[in-house]
Amino acid sequence: MQKVIFGILILIAVLALVGSSFAGGFFAGRLTTSHNNGIVSPILSGEDQPAETPASEEGKVIDFDIIQEVLNILVSDFYGELPDAKTLAYGAIHGMLLTLDDPYTSFVEPDIAAILNEDASGEFEGIGATVRMREDGYLEIVRPLPDHPAEAAGLQAGDLILSVDGESIVGLGLYQALGLIRGPADSQVTLEIGRPGKQDTFTVTITRARIALPIVEYEMLDDNIAYVRLTEFDNTASDKVKSALEELQAQNPQGLILDLRDNPGGYLSEAIKVSDIFLDEGLVAIERDSEDNEQRFYSYDGDVGEDISMVVLVNGGSASASEIVAGALQDRQRAILIGETTVGKGSVQLPHNLSDGSQFRVTIAHWFTPEEQDIHGNGLTPDIEAPYPTDTPVDQDPQRDRAIEYLLQGQ
């Protein structure tokens, strides 16, 4: 049995230290495996089914002879120092995967794989902020985590991290940048920050700390509205959502806002379980491979959140497992979606842990909503469009305000 990644790698990561090893990965080790009654269980090893290589010359997947020919010429003729053999091999793998036109089939080198593996534990050493790599190559702070070093240092959502300890990170890959920012608790890191609206950059020195990521945040809002924010689908997500909902429902809320904004995904099994909290018996999602083989996932009666009026908040950072939940609740007419069109990450990746600590992730299927919406490349369109202007003050949330308005007024 094998695990399957069901998350998006490139939207958001948490600044933390590479440390303990754990199969999987935050925003990366998204697992599905054997299917039991429509619910999937994570399995921590994906190495027991090696791929077969076609035996015949006609069925050869790759021409190793021409690769060896090029290598021989490099060794004999190249003017300069060649990289080591492993670097050349990694470069060849990356180049080969570029021909597939699928950014989610990817090769993850050992140092980055270690970052992702640590993240699955849910505890980190770092500055305590969620970030995303923008298309223009700048690393942007999505939000500092409350009561953590980044917030204490005065960092704000929208700030750009330009350099780390004097080394520019503009144009680096997301995980290369994270590798520079992360470090042991009690160590210091100096960041150069660009802030929108300010002409000059500034530096801050932050003392890293041990950080436990808040997977679920919840509270009672004004007008007796319950609010639950789910930041990612780790392997505790459904239990934490259910516990939060039970505590909130004890206060007899008039309605519920489930906030999946900027949630990049996670375990498919947890997406199905979270959906099941709010749905009675029926279809949640369909996983279908290139040969139209499919697996259907179901919800069942009897959960704590099946009757409360609810709205789901989504935006351009809601991806993968978030889209499973939002798509199921929308298609089953259980909740309306408010916000902005989602990412459209509807593919499933199977990770293979390789012998040198690297990881190879290959797309094996796409998933579809109960009404056969193909989310991949399209995203989910909210029932009510509600923008979030870039100049919105930090203490305001127009999308959440629109959700409250809908729950109170029904429109």
Residue, then its C-alpha position, 0 to 999 in steps of 0.5 A: m500500500q502506498k501514500v498519495i500526496f493531495g496538497i499543493l506545494i507552492l502556495i504556502a509554507v511555514l517557516a521552521l527548522v529542518g529537524s525530525s524525520f517524518a514520512g509525509g510533509f506539511f503541504a506536501g505529504r498528503l496521503t491516501t492509500s487503501h480505501n475502506n468504506g470510502i475512507v482512506s488511511p495514511i500509510l507511511s511507506g511508498e516503496d513496496q511497488p517499484a515501477e517496471t521498466p519496459a523490456s523491449e527496445e521498442g517500449k523503451v521509456i528513455d534512451f540511456d545510450i544518448i545520455q551516456e554519450v553526452l556524459n562522455i563528451l562532457v567529461s572529455d571536452f567540457y571547459g571548466e569543472l563539472p558538477d559532481a555526479k549526483t548534481l548532474a543526475y538531479g539536473a537530468i531528472h529535473g529536465m526530464l520532468l519539464t517535458l511532462d507539462d505537469p508541475y505537480t509531477s516533481f523530484v524533490e531533492p533530499d534537503i527539501a524533502a527533509i523540510l517537508n518531512e519535518d513539517a508533517s509533525g505539526e511542530f517547528e522551529g522558526i520565526g512563526a509565519t505563513v508565507r507564499m512565493r509570488e509569481d514575480g519571485y518575491l517571498e510574501i508573508v501571508r500572516p504572522l502566527p499570533d504570539h510568535p516571533a514574527e509577530a513580536a518583531g512587527l512583521q505584517a501580512g503583505d511584507l516581502i522578505l528580500s534577504v536572509d542574513g545578507e543573502s538575497i532570496v529574490g528569485l530563489g525557490l520556495y524551499q531554498a528560501l525556507g532553508l535559509i530562514r529556518g533554524p534552531a530555537d534560540s538562534q537569530v536570523t536577520l531579514e531584510i523586509g520590503r513593506p508595501g507603501k514604504q519606499d525604503t526597506f528595513t531589517v529585523t533580527i528575530t530569535r527563532a522559537r519552537i512553534a506549534l502550528p494552529i491547525v484550527e482556530y475558532e470563536m464566537l463572533d458578534d450576532n451569535i455566529a460561530y467561526v472555524r478557520l482550518t489552516e490545513f488538512d493534517n492528520t488531526a484536522s477532522d478531530k480538531v474541527k469536530s471538537a471546536l464545533e462541539e464547543l461552539q454549538a454548546q453556545n447555540p450559534q445562529g450559523l457557522i462560517l467555515d473558513l478555508r481561505d489560504n488552506p493549501g490542502g492536506y490529507l485526502s482522508e481528512a478532507i473526506k472526514v471533514s466533509d462528513i462532519f457537515l454532510d449526511e449520507g452521500l457522495v463526497a468526491i470521485e478520484r479517477d485515473s487516466e484509464d477512467n478507473e475510479q474510487r468514490f468517497y462517501s459521507y455518512d449520517g450522524d455527525v455533529g455539524e449536519d444541521i447548522s446553517m453554514v457558509v464556506l469562505v474560499n479564495g485564491g489560496s484554497a486548494s486541493a483538499s480544501e476544494i474537495v470539502a468546498g466542492a462537496l458542500q456546494d454540490r450537495q447544496r449544504a453550504i454556499l461558497i463566498g469569496e474568490t475562485t479557488v486554485g484549481k488543484g485537482s490532481v493526485q500525486l503518489p510519492h516515492n521515497l528514494s534511497d538517497g533521501s529524495q522524493f519523487r512525486v508522480t501524478i496518478a489521477h484527478w478528482f471530481t466533485p459529486e456533480e462531476q466538476d473537474i476542478h483541475g485548472n478551473g477551480l471552484t466559483p463561489d456562489i457569492e463573489a466577495p473580493y478582498p482588496t489589497d489595501t484592506p486594513v489589517d483589522q477588517d475582513p470584508q469576506r467574513d463580513r459578507a458571510i455574516e451578512y448572508l447568515l443573518q439575512g439569507q442573501 
